Amino acid sequence: MDKRRPWGICSAGLLAGLVMTGWIGVVNAHHVIVETDYVLKNKDKPGVILVDARAASDYKKGLIPGAIVLGEKNARDGLRGVDGRILPVNKLEKILGDAGLTRESEIIVYGTKADTGPDLVFWILEYLGAPKAKVYHGGFDDWTAGKHPLTNEARKLPAAQFTAKLRADLIATTDYVKKNLQNKEIQFLDSRTVKEYAGEDIRSVRGGYIAAANHVNIPYEQAWKDPDAAKKLAEKTVKDREGMALKDTAAIRELYKGVDPKKEVVAYCQTGIRSTQTYAVLREAGYQKVRNYDDSWIIYGANPDLPANNVTYFDFVKVNAALRRLDAFEKRIEELAAKK
């Protein structure tokens, strides 16, 4: 996000404008997405705990001094079960407590720049009632770009008691979604790609999107300076993740101008992970009523009784025919190779 100026110097006209446009929440919001300078100034203070959310294969190559880890797995997988849903509260409490975290700690989570894992951990922490959770979006990439020191030793904290104080208002269950499909005071925000939304990219029993009265599709990458940055990195047309930095505050406001900050927002995606980055961005922008739909489309789309739009299904006849052609082609290649 962009550099912030103290709001105390705002003119009365600007403040009035914020009130009129519904963005007064920004004035009162504490920052939940932080930058490198904040981490540098605060990570070693008493009561502040820095969490590296990456897997051991990454953090063993280097991590920010003073950071703890939550296990060998990346936190995105370590805090979720084999079904891809977040673990039961008692298991989450044990994992976090064993790592030395308490609900009262200021917890700053980071990973690779723009990785959704830290956002998922941030949302889980807020759901469990941690009041001072934050996410370092630039993460390891911004830290190393600033030539700050690294270490190969994760910080070890004595086990603590993490006692959750659940924020049920931060999670949407499938039952909750079903009951509020026609509630125009609740906005459903699909963080998936345009092709997933259109039903062209099917990742459940069916493709499509939740048929809610108040619904919008804004892919989570649209909040980045370059929404195509991940694709460009995969194609090796760029060499770093700089394009995955978040847009400045004005651009974020413009992106979500159709999403009313005075109404509740339910963010969802395929498995409830990408939508946690949308959750964090909206929280930073001052939205006070945001839920993450943890089941998301993989569960909703698998139930044909739940209303959906742009519905598509796999053409299994076409898929099976293609597989048979592929088998025949492979056998022909084996026969030609045997004759050589």
Beta strands, then each sheet from edge to edge (+ up, - down):
strand 1: 33-34
strand 2: 48-52
strand 3: 67-69
strand 4: 106-110
strand 5: 133-136
strand 6: 171-172
strand 7: 186-190
strand 8: 207-210
strand 9: 215-217
strand 10: 264-268
strand 11: 290-293
strand 12: 308-312
sheet 1: 1+ 5+ 4+ 2+ 3+
sheet 2: 6+ 11+ 10+ 7+ 9+
sheet 3: 8+ 12-
end
